[in-house]
């Protein structure tokens, strides 16, 4: 129900804090998610030419864990 309602006051507060500080601060969960996704892609880069099944599994796990952490930390609400 509340998802389709636009909260102008909250938006204005966000705009004011963004102008005052220059940008929104990301939380720790967002940084962990980004690092996990980068690690996953890095492992995939090594797994592709070597054909290592272990590296492919680790890459997949890192990408999924990073995605889950990103969703849990509401990473997309921090974008501006």
Secondary structure as UniProt FT lines:
FT   HELIX           2..4
FT   HELIX           8..21
FT   HELIX           28..50
FT   HELIX           53..72
FT   TURN            73..74
FT   HELIX           75..78
//
